């Protein structure tokens, strides 16, 4: 095998991305554990809190996360039992339902976010000047959109507090 292939900048780029992600994930997991949240539970709460009306259809939530539809169902079941989420049925389609953040879920996020943001600033965004951060965000969005086109499914709405129309189900 050609030794130069190991010096290929594409291999370096993906290796650095994985190493950075693993390091950040370890720091996040420890901080989230202090707030009785798993990384996937935090991701679900954040996705919902950042969505119109603090809710997403279950299928859109699955599309936005790394979970299957059955995986989302299990996580939402557990979080509903813990009072962090509730399900809301779609009035026009009994097959569809929404996951909605509860007041308790928003409170848990409010308690968790200061430490989460501190980790982001210390170990990620704080390592970059504004121009480098803007370029990185642009590049990451391009890659995300190419490899995960459903990553923003259901997350846009003109009025973020509006309930989805009955025809949206």
C-alpha positions in Angstrom: 0.0 0.0 0.0 1.2 3.5 -0.8 2.5 5.1 2.4 1.3 8.6 1.2 -2.3 7.5 1.5 -1.9 7.7 5.3 -0.9 11.3 5.0 -4.0 12.2 2.9 -5.6 15.3 4.4 -9.1 13.7 4.0 -8.0 11.0 6.5 -6.6 13.7 8.8 -9.8 15.8 8.6 -12.1 12.9 9.5 -9.8 11.7 12.2 -9.6 15.1 13.8 -13.4 15.4 13.6 -13.9 12.1 15.4 -11.3 12.8 18.0 -12.8 16.2 18.7 -16.3 14.8 18.9 -15.2 12.0 21.2 -13.4 14.4 23.6 -16.4 16.8 23.7 -18.9 14.0 24.1 -17.0 12.7 27.1 -17.1 16.1 28.8 -20.8 16.6 27.9 -21.8 13.2 29.2 -20.2 13.8 32.6 -21.9 17.3 32.9 -25.3 15.9 31.8 -25.1 13.1 34.3 -25.0 15.7 37.1 -28.5 16.8 35.9 -29.8 13.2 35.5 -29.9 13.4 31.7 -28.4 11.1 29.2 -26.8 12.7 26.1 -29.8 11.4 24.0 -32.3 12.8 26.4 -30.6 16.2 26.3 -30.5 16.1 22.5 -34.3 15.4 22.5 -35.0 18.2 24.9 -32.9 20.6 22.9 -34.4 19.6 19.6 -37.9 20.1 21.0 -37.1 23.4 22.8 -35.6 24.8 19.6 -38.6 23.8 17.5 -41.8 25.8 16.9 -44.1 25.5 19.9 -41.5 23.4 21.7 -42.7 20.3 19.8 -42.1 18.0 16.9 -43.9 15.1 15.3 -42.4 11.9 16.5 -41.2 11.1 12.9 -39.5 14.5 12.6 -37.8 14.0 15.9 -36.5 10.6 14.7 -35.3 12.3 11.5 -33.4 15.0 13.5 -31.7 12.6 15.8 -29.6 9.5 15.4 -32.5 7.4 16.7 -34.9 5.1 14.8 -38.6 5.7 15.1 -38.8 2.8 17.7 -35.8 4.3 19.5 -37.5 7.7 19.7 -40.6 6.0 21.0 -38.6 4.3 23.8 -36.8 7.6 24.8 -40.0 9.6 24.7 -41.8 6.9 26.8 -39.0 7.2 29.4 -39.0 11.0 29.3 -42.7 11.2 29.6 -42.7 9.0 32.7 -40.1 11.4 34.1 -42.4 14.3 33.4 -40.0 16.0 30.9 -42.2 15.5 27.8 -45.7 14.7 26.9 -47.3 13.4 23.8 -50.0 15.3 22.0 -52.2 13.5 19.5 -52.7 14.9 16.0 -56.5 15.6 15.7 -56.6 14.7 12.0 -54.3 11.6 11.9 -54.4 9.1 14.8 -51.1 7.6 13.4 -49.2 10.8 14.1 -48.4 12.4 17.5 -46.2 15.1 18.8 -43.6 15.1 21.5 -43.9 18.3 23.5 -41.5 19.6 26.2 -43.2 20.2 29.5 -42.5 22.9 32.0 -40.4 20.4 34.0 -38.4 19.6 30.8 -37.7 23.3 30.2 -36.7 23.7 33.8 -34.2 20.8 33.5 -32.8 22.5 30.4 -32.5 25.8 32.2 -30.5 24.0 35.0 -28.3 22.1 32.5 -27.5 24.8 29.9 -25.1 27.0 31.9 -22.7 24.2 32.5 -23.2 22.9 28.9 -22.5 26.3 27.4 -19.4 26.7 29.6 -18.0 23.4 28.2 -18.9 24.5 24.7 -17.1 27.9 25.2 -14.1 26.4 27.0 -13.4 23.4 24.8 -15.0 24.3 21.4 -16.0 27.8 20.3 -13.5 29.5 22.6 -10.7 27.7 20.7 -11.7 29.6 17.5 -11.6 33.2 16.5 -15.0 34.6 15.0 -13.9 34.1 11.4 -12.8 30.5 12.0 -16.0 29.7 13.9 -18.1 31.2 11.1 -16.2 29.1 8.5 -16.5 26.0 10.6 -20.3 26.4 11.1 -20.7 26.9 7.3 -18.7 23.8 6.6 -20.4 21.7 9.2 -23.9 22.7 7.9 -22.8 21.7 4.4 -21.6 18.3 5.5 -24.7 17.8 7.8 -27.1 18.7 5.0 -25.3 16.3 2.6 -25.1 13.3 4.9 -28.3 13.9 7.0 -30.9 15.8 4.9 -33.6 15.2 7.5 -31.7 16.9 10.3 -34.0 19.9 10.4 -37.3 18.2 9.6 -40.3 20.0 11.1 -38.2 22.7 12.7 -39.3 25.7 10.7 -42.4 27.8 11.2 -43.1 31.5 10.9 -44.6 31.7 14.4 -42.5 29.6 16.9 -45.4 29.6 19.4 -48.1 28.5 17.0 -49.7 25.1 17.3 -49.4 23.0 14.2 -52.4 23.3 11.9 -54.6 20.2 11.9 -53.5 19.6 8.3 -49.8 19.5 9.5 -50.2 16.0 11.0 
